[in-house]
């Protein structure tokens, strides 16, 4: 009797769970954030929510995939497509642009399947999309790290066309937001002017942060941004999106506000001079985009990303680190053996492990006393 009751209870629980789980809805969650995707009636995949985590699981089904169609909704039913392709009914920046082997530049991706599995530190969700006219497949990956409140996402592109196809745009992902205002904080640099912070309100149209310097991606423009949702970015309060791209080459962040005030964020390899010919059955993998949503300002977001990096990205992130003293900030070009020896003595007393002798150590006959003297004179 006990076995029968247990079986009936289990069947009842399964029935309830299946009723609560909508097979057309995909939920990607951390401890504080929900990203909800939904398969539309047209068979394509849309983002319906990204924000604070729901208290009740059934709330993820409270959104319609096509509620963001805009003023032309009666003519063109559309929503926030998760990986929008060129040539569809969306009028704004796409995630992927393909020229097929027959010259057609249109790609429309349809949902095929999805699965989730436990990975170190979190859960990975894998979503398969496919074009209905061409043998082109896109696989979307999302790894949610619950404790750190960080999501890592990237895409994989492959095809089975008879000849190579041409990729001219290939984003890591697309994210959408609906708020009253958006404020972008970005960082730029030059020599002796590193990490200059600037902020601006995003208006209708596109704002692009990019670099074309090749491998020195952070020399002038940093591959990192903050977006204040509803108000300017504040250290201690407000909703803030913070993101970075795991890529040392040319990158491009596109921020586009559409005709009804919605924002789409597109992190990607910079397509400048980067058209890629993809051979049949070859897999093109985009860089990882790592982001967090903070509901208590940029300070909390920074701590989220730092915790994620220490726990899941940096080699020996939780291990001990050697400390280093660089003489430059103390001496500039003006030093000699006695000054350096005194610095080393103080550094040793503080427990510093290494000492770095910076700019100005070379050039006895032609001393390097400033930025215009003694350069590369090793005598």
C-alpha positions in Angstrom: 0.0 0.0 0.0 2.8 2.4 0.9 4.5 1.6 -2.5 1.3 2.3 -4.3 0.7 5.6 -2.5 4.3 6.6 -3.2 3.9 5.8 -6.9 0.6 7.7 -7.1 2.3 10.7 -5.4 5.2 10.6 -7.8 2.9 10.4 -10.8 0.9 13.4 -9.4 4.1 15.4 -8.9 5.2 14.6 -12.5 1.9 15.7 -13.9 2.0 19.0 -12.0 5.6 19.6 -13.1 4.7 18.9 -16.7 1.8 21.3 -16.5 4.0 24.0 -15.1 6.8 23.4 -17.6 6.0 24.9 -21.0 7.9 23.0 -23.7 7.9 26.3 -25.7 9.7 28.2 -23.0 13.4 28.0 -22.1 14.5 29.4 -18.8 18.2 30.2 -18.1 18.7 31.2 -14.5 21.2 32.4 -11.9 20.4 33.0 -8.2 19.3 36.5 -9.1 18.5 36.7 -12.8 16.2 35.0 -15.3 16.7 35.0 -19.1 13.5 33.6 -20.7 13.3 32.5 -24.3 10.2 31.3 -26.1 9.4 29.5 -29.3 7.0 31.6 -31.3 4.0 30.3 -33.3 6.1 30.8 -36.4 8.7 28.3 -35.0 11.4 30.9 -34.3 13.1 31.7 -31.0 12.6 34.9 -29.1 13.7 36.6 -25.9 10.7 37.4 -23.8 12.4 38.5 -20.5 15.7 39.4 -19.0 15.8 40.7 -15.4 15.3 39.9 -11.8 14.6 36.2 -11.0 11.0 35.2 -10.7 9.7 34.1 -7.3 7.2 31.7 -8.9 8.3 29.4 -11.8 5.0 29.8 -13.6 5.6 33.5 -14.1 8.1 32.7 -16.9 5.0 31.9 -19.1 3.5 35.4 -18.6 4.9 36.9 -21.7 4.0 36.8 -25.4 6.8 36.3 -28.0 5.4 39.0 -30.3 4.6 41.8 -27.8 7.5 44.0 -29.0 6.4 44.3 -32.7 6.3 48.1 -32.7 3.9 50.5 -34.4 3.9 48.4 -37.6 2.8 45.3 -35.8 -0.3 44.9 -37.9 1.9 44.7 -41.0 4.8 42.7 -39.7 4.4 40.4 -36.6 7.8 40.1 -34.9 9.5 40.0 -31.5 12.9 40.0 -30.0 14.5 37.3 -32.1 17.4 35.6 -30.2 19.7 35.3 -33.2 18.2 37.4 -35.9 19.3 36.7 -39.4 19.6 39.1 -42.3 16.7 39.3 -44.8 13.9 38.7 -42.3 11.1 41.1 -41.4 13.2 42.7 -38.6 14.4 46.2 -39.7 17.3 46.5 -37.3 20.9 45.2 -36.9 21.0 41.4 -37.3 23.2 38.9 -35.4 24.3 36.9 -38.5 24.7 37.8 -42.1 25.4 34.9 -44.5 25.8 34.9 -48.3 24.9 31.4 -49.3 26.7 29.5 -52.1 24.0 30.5 -54.6 24.4 34.2 -53.7 21.3 34.6 -51.6 22.0 36.9 -48.6 19.0 35.9 -46.5 19.0 33.6 -43.4 16.0 32.8 -41.2 16.6 30.4 -38.3 14.0 28.1 -36.8 14.1 26.3 -33.4 15.0 22.6 -33.6 15.8 21.4 -30.1 17.3 22.4 -26.7 19.0 20.6 -23.8 20.6 21.4 -20.5 23.4 19.8 -18.5 25.4 20.5 -15.3 28.8 21.9 -15.9 31.5 23.0 -13.4 30.0 25.9 -11.4 26.6 26.1 -13.2 24.3 24.8 -15.9 24.8 24.9 -19.7 21.8 25.3 -22.0 22.4 24.3 -25.7 19.9 25.4 -28.3 19.8 24.2 -31.9 18.6 26.5 -34.7 18.3 25.7 -38.4 17.5 27.6 -41.6 14.4 26.1 -43.3 15.7 26.7 -46.9 19.4 26.1 -46.6 21.4 23.4 -44.6 22.7 26.0 -42.2 22.8 25.3 -38.4 23.5 27.7 -35.5 24.0 26.3 -32.0 23.6 28.8 -29.1 25.3 28.1 -25.8 24.4 29.6 -22.5 26.3 28.8 -19.3 24.6 30.2 -16.2 26.7 30.6 -13.0 24.1 30.9 -10.2 26.3 32.1 -7.3 28.2 34.7 -9.3 25.1 35.8 -11.2 27.0 35.7 -14.4 25.9 34.2 -17.8 28.4 33.2 -20.5 27.2 32.8 -24.1 28.5 32.1 -27.5 27.3 30.6 -30.9 28.5 28.0 -33.3 27.8 28.2 -37.1 28.1 25.3 -39.6 26.5 24.2 -42.8 26.3 21.4 -45.4 25.9 23.4 -48.5 27.8 22.1 -51.6 30.2 25.1 -51.7 31.5 27.5 -49.0 29.3 30.2 -47.6 30.5 33.7 -46.7 30.0 35.0 -43.1 30.2 38.8 -43.0 28.5 39.3 -39.5 28.6 36.7 -36.7 27.6 37.9 -33.2 28.2 36.0 -30.0 24.6 36.7 -28.9 21.9 39.3 -28.8 20.2 40.8 -25.7 17.2 43.0 -25.5 15.9 45.5 -23.0 12.7 47.6 -22.5 13.2 50.6 -20.3 12.5 54.4 -20.2 16.2 55.4 -20.8 19.6 53.8 -21.4 23.0 55.2 -20.4 26.2 53.8 -21.7 29.5 54.0 -19.8 32.6 53.1 -21.8 36.3 53.2 -21.4 39.0 54.6 -23.7 42.8 54.9 -23.5 45.9 56.4 -24.8 49.5 56.6 -23.6 49.5 57.8 -20.0 45.7 58.3 -20.2 44.6 54.7 -19.5 41.0 53.8 -18.8 39.3 57.2 -19.4 35.6 56.7 -18.4 32.8 58.5 -20.3 29.0 58.2 -20.2 26.2 59.2 -22.5 22.5 58.6 -23.0 21.6 56.2 -25.8 19.1 57.7 -28.2 17.3 56.2 -31.3 19.8 54.6 -33.7 23.1 52.9 -33.2 26.1 53.5 -31.0 29.1 51.4 -31.8 32.2 50.7 -29.6 34.9 48.9 -31.7 38.6 48.5 -32.4 40.5 47.7 -35.6 43.9 47.3 -34.1 44.2 43.6 -34.3 45.6 41.8 -31.3 46.1 45.0 -29.2 42.3 45.2 -28.6 42.4 47.3 -25.4 45.0 49.9 -26.6 42.5 52.6 -27.4 39.1 51.1 -26.7 38.4 48.6 -23.9 36.3 45.4 -24.6 34.0 46.1 -21.7 30.9 48.3 -21.1 28.2 49.2 -18.6 24.6 50.1 -19.4 22.4 51.8 -16.9 18.8 50.7 -17.3 16.4 53.6 -16.6 19.1 55.8 -15.1 22.8 56.6 -15.4 25.2 54.0 -14.1 25.7 54.4 -10.3 28.2 52.6 -8.1 25.7 51.7 -5.4 22.1 51.6 -6.8 20.1 51.0 -10.0 19.9 48.3 -12.6 23.2 47.9 -14.6 24.2 45.5 -17.4 27.9 44.9 -17.5 29.6 42.8 -20.2 32.9 41.8 -21.7 34.0 39.7 -24.7 36.5 36.9 -24.3 38.5 37.9 -27.4 41.8 39.7 -27.8 41.3 40.7 -31.4 39.1 43.3 -33.2 35.7 43.5 -31.5 32.5 45.5 -31.9 29.7 46.3 -29.4 26.5 47.6 -31.1 23.9 49.3 -29.0 20.7 50.0 -31.0 17.6 51.8 -29.7 14.6 51.0 -32.0 11.5 53.0 -33.0 9.6 52.1 -29.8 12.5 52.6 -27.4 13.7 49.1 -27.0 17.4 48.4 -26.8 19.4 45.6 -28.4 22.9 44.8 -27.4 25.1 42.9 -29.9 28.6 41.8 -28.9 30.7 40.4 -31.7 34.0 40.1 -33.5 34.4 43.2 -35.6 33.3 42.4 -39.1 35.8 45.0 -40.5 38.1 43.2 -42.9 36.9 39.9 -41.4 34.7 38.3 -44.0 35.0 34.5 -43.4 34.6 31.8 -45.9 33.1 28.8 -44.1 33.6 25.4 -45.7 31.0 22.7 -45.6 30.9 20.9 -42.2 33.5 23.3 -40.7 32.4 24.9 -37.4 32.8 28.6 -36.8 32.8 29.4 -33.0 32.3 33.0 -31.9 34.0 34.4 -28.8 32.3 34.1 -25.4 30.3 37.0 -24.1 30.3 37.2 -20.4 27.7 39.4 -18.7 26.0 40.1 -15.4 22.9 42.1 -14.4 23.2 44.0 -11.1 20.2 45.5 -9.3 22.4 47.4 -6.9 24.7 49.4 -9.1 28.0 48.9 -10.8 29.8 47.9 -7.5 27.7 44.7 -7.2 28.2 44.0 -10.9 32.0 44.3 -10.5 32.0 41.9 -7.6 29.9 39.4 -9.7 32.4 39.5 -12.5 35.4 39.4 -10.2 34.0 36.3 -8.4 33.3 34.6 -11.7 36.8 35.3 -13.0 38.4 34.0 -9.8 36.3 30.9 -9.6 35.9 29.9 -13.3 38.2 31.8 -15.6 41.7 32.6 -14.2 44.2 29.9 -13.9 44.7 29.2 -10.2 42.3 32.1 -9.5 42.0 31.2 -5.9 45.7 30.5 -5.5 48.3 32.8 -3.9 49.9 35.6 -6.0 53.4 37.0 -6.0 53.4 40.8 -5.3 55.5 43.2 -7.3 56.8 46.7 -6.9 57.4 48.9 -10.0 59.7 51.8 -9.4 58.1 54.0 -12.1 55.3 55.6 -10.0 57.9 56.4 -7.3 60.9 57.6 -9.3 59.9 58.2 -13.0 63.2 58.6 -14.9 65.0 60.1 -11.9 66.8 57.2 -10.1 70.2 55.7 -9.4 71.5 52.6 -7.7 71.2 54.0 -4.2 67.5 55.1 -4.7 66.6 51.7 -6.1 68.4 49.8 -3.3 66.4 51.8 -0.8 63.1 51.0 -2.6 64.0 47.3 -2.6 64.8 47.4 1.1 61.4 48.9 1.9 59.7 46.5 -0.5 61.3 43.5 1.2 60.2 44.8 4.6 56.6 44.9 3.3 56.8 41.4 2.0 57.0 42.2 -1.7 58.2 39.3 -3.8 59.5 40.9 -7.0 60.9 44.3 -8.1 60.5 45.7 -11.6 62.9 48.2 -12.9 60.9 50.3 -15.4 61.6 52.9 -18.1 64.9 54.7 -17.9 67.3 52.0 -16.9 69.2 52.1 -20.2 71.5 54.8 -21.7 74.6 55.8 -19.7 76.2 58.0 -22.5 72.8 59.3 -23.6 70.6 59.1 -20.5 66.9 58.6 -20.9 65.8 61.7 -18.8 62.4 62.1 -20.6 60.3 60.6 -23.3 62.4 62.1 -26.1 65.8 61.0 -25.0 67.9 57.9 -24.8 65.4 55.6 -26.5 66.9 52.3 -27.4 70.5 53.4 -26.6 71.9 50.4 -24.8 75.4 51.6 -23.8 
